[in-house]
Every structure is written in C-alpha cells, then in structure tokens.
C-alpha cells in the first residue's frame, strides 16, 4: 500500500504550522444539485495547489501560469516567435 500524502510529508497536528483556508483571487466552486445537502465541490483551489506542489518539477509551469499569472509553454513559444520575427 502506498503512503498517503499526509504520511509522506509528515503532516500531523504536532508538525503543522498553519492551515490554508483559501487562495486570494480563487474561490471554491460547487455544483448545482437539487438540494443543498447534496452539494459537492467541483473545484477547490487550495487542494489543487497543494496536491500539485508535491511534484513541483512536473507541475511548476501549470502552477506558475494558473496561480502566479506567468506564461505557459505555448505562450512562451508564441512570444519567442514574435520576438524572432521582429528582429
């Protein structure tokens, strides 16, 4: 059995320094069920951000473009082509 993220990162009440409740500029999205009792989260920015932080080498561009407004691979390529054509 694989260890959970909590075990892998040694997350426990004794090791926790803070709890992230939200990310400024992003909101939790819910689906629109028949009743409020059946409401489910469709997008949780805190969960997504910290899930991808566990493998930053693989997810750094996605995190940077989505959460820090930096360019993606496609945008960087387009900017490079524009730069080269302008010379």
N, C-alpha and C positions, 0 to 999 in steps of 0.2 A: 504494500500500500504506500502511495506517495504521501509525503508530509504536506500538511496544509500550509498556506502562506503564513498563517499565524505562528505555526511551529518553526518554519524556515527562517522567519525574521525575528524570532524570539519576542513576539508581541504578547504581552500579558499585562494585567493590572499593575504588576510590580515594575515593569520596564517601560510603560507608556508615559510619555512626557505631555502629550496633548491629544485632543480629539478634533479632527477636522469636521466641521458641520456643513460647510459649503465652500464653493469657489466663486469669488466675486465675478459677476458677469454671466454666470451659468446657473440655470435653475433645474431642479428635478422635474421631469415630465411624467405625467401619469396618463394611462389610457382612459377612455370614457366608457365605463361599464354601466350596466343597468342600475346598480345600487352602489352607494359609497363604500359599503362593506367589501365589495368585490374589486375595488380599485387596486391596480397594480402599477408599479414603477416601470416605465418604458425606457427612461434614460436617467442615470444617476451620475453626474459628473465627478463626484468625489470617488465613488467606487471605480469608475472607468480610469480616472487619472492614476490612482494608486495601484490599480491592477497592472497598468502598463509600465509603471515605474519600476516594477520588479525585474524587467528586462529592458533596461534603457538603451542598450546597444541596438536592439531590434526595433524599438519603438520611439527613438528620440525625435525623428523627423515628424512623425504623426503628433506626438505630444507638443513639440515646438510650434507646429503650424496651427494646431487646434486651440491650444491654451495660451500661447505666447505671441500669436499673430506673426510668426516668421514664415518664410516661404517653404513650400513643399518642393519635392524633386521636380515636378512638372513646371512649377512656377520658376524655379531656379534655371531650368533648361531654357524656358522661354525668354527670361531676362538675359541669359548668356547669348542666345541667338540674336536678340535685339541689339545687344552691345556689339557683337561681331559684325553685324550688318551695317551698323552706324559708323564703323571705322573706315 
